[in-house]
Amino acid sequence: VAEVAGWHQRTAGVELDGSSIRIDDANRTTQPHIFAIGDCVNGPMMAHRASFEAVRAVETIAGTRKPQSYDRAWIPRCTFSQPEIASIGLTEPQATAQGLATKSGRFFLQGSGKALCDGTPEGFVKLITDQATGQLVGAHSYSAMDIVRRWVARHKAAVVVATAAVTAIALFGFAS
């Protein structure tokens, strides 16, 4: 939880949303000349999210960008441990709570020649799709951070799960 108490929000006239600074789709606070990014606003406390928000705020100030919202579920989440843990999108319970019927598949890295050669065969990759549309709704990885990075790029291009599955098969095969 961000610590924003005592920074004179009353003097600035900026409203809080719980313990975070309230912002709009351009990271503008309730005072249109004040912007807020990163850990002091609601959302995952990740440096790459703060960087995105900073660029968005500066482009808005410069007049080169129209404000636009983004789906915070698609902010990559990661734990830089050994092995790494990463995810993007929804988990199966989250997707179900949103009324989606899901289909998922896992690939265990012990079946990857690359992982075996690298000496990192532990871990897995899991894809979660919307059963009705085939759209990728979530990707989760234990020890395969580079794969999640590729899914981020693919999601930005609005690629359906069939393409993600082809990529997974091309990289190391895929098993349910």
N, C-alpha and C positions, 0 to 999 in steps of 0.2 A: 504494500500500500504506500503510495507516495505521501510524503510529508509536506503539505502545503500550508499548514497553519503558521501564522505569524509573518507572512510575506506581504502583508498589507493589501490583501484582496479587497478589503472594504474601501480603502483609499482609491484603489485602481478601479473599483466598481465591477470587478470580474466575479461572476457567479460560480459556485462550486456545484458539482454533481456528486454528492457524497463526499469522499475525500479526494476527488479529482477535479480539475478545472474543466468546466463545461465548454465545449467547442462545437463548431459547425463543420460542414464538409470541406472547408478550406483551412481548418485549424484556427479559425478566428474565434476569439472568446466572445463573451457577451458585450465586450467593448470592441467595436469593429477595427480599432487601430492596434489592438493587442492580440498577438498570436501565441499559442502554446503547443508544445510538441513533447513527445517522449513520455517519460515516467510520470509526469504531473497530470497527464490526461488519462482517461479510462482506456484500458486495453492491455495487451501483453507487454511486459517490460522487456522489450528486445531492442537492441541497438539498430538493427536494420529497419524496424518499424519507425523508430525516431528519425532515422536518416530520410526515409520516404516522406514522412510528415514535414520535415524541414524543407525538403525540395518543394513539396506541394505548397507550403506556406510562402516561401520566397517567390515561386512562380506566380502565386496569387497576388502578392504585393507588387510584383513587377508588371502584372497585367498580361502575362503570357499564358495563363492557364485558367480554364473555367473550373470552379470548384466541382469536385466529384467525390462520391462516396466510394468506399471499398468494403469488401466483405472481410471482416477481421478473422474469420475462420481460415482464410487463405494466407494469413501471415505465417510463414514457416516458424515452427517452434522447435527448439533444439536444446539438448543438454550435452555440453561438451565434456563428456566423460570418456572413459575407455572401457567398453566401446561407446560410440555415440548413439544417442536416441533422438530421433527426429520425427516430426509429423506435420501434416498440412491438411486443411479441410476438416471434415467432421469425423468423429468416431462412429461406430455402428449404433451405440445407444443414442447419440445426438441426432443422427439421421432418422432413426426410428421415432424419436420424440417429435421430429418435424413432419412425421407422416410419410416418410419415404420407405418403400420396400427395398431392401438392399441385397446385394450379392457381393461376396468378398472372396478373395483368393490370397494365399500366402505362398511366398517362395523363400525357402530356407537357403541361406548362403553357402551351406556345405555342398550344394549342388552347382556352385559357380566355380568354373575353372580359374577365373581371375582371383576370386576370394581365396581359393586353395593355394594358388601361386603366391599371393600376398601374405599368406599365413594368417588370414583373418576369416576363417570359415564359420565362426559363430555369428548368429544373428539371423534376421529375416526381414522381408519386405512384405507389406500387406496393402492391397488395393481394395477400396470399397467403392462400389458403383451403385447408381440408381438402377434398380432392376428394370424399370419401365423404359428408360431412355438410354441406358448404357453410359451415361455421363459420370465421370470420375467425381466422387463426392469427398473422398478422403484417401490419404496415403500415409502409411506409418512405417517406420523403419527402426530396427535395432541393429546398429552397426553398419549402416549404409547411407550415410548423409548425402553423398554425391547423387544418389538416385533421387532423393527428395528434391534436391536442387533442380534436377531435370524436370520433375513434375511441376515445379513452380513455373518454369518457363512454358511448359505445355499448357498449363491452366490459363496463363495469360493469353494464349492464342485461342482459347476456348476449344481445345481439342477433346474429342470424346474419348472414352476409355479404351476403345478399340485401338487407337493409336498408342496409348500408354501401354496397353498389353503387348502390342507388336514390339515396342521398344524394350519392354521387360524380357520378352522372348529372345530378341536379338542379343540382349546383353548376357543373359544366362539361363534362358528357359523359364518356364512358369508352371507352378503346380498349385492346385487348390489345397 
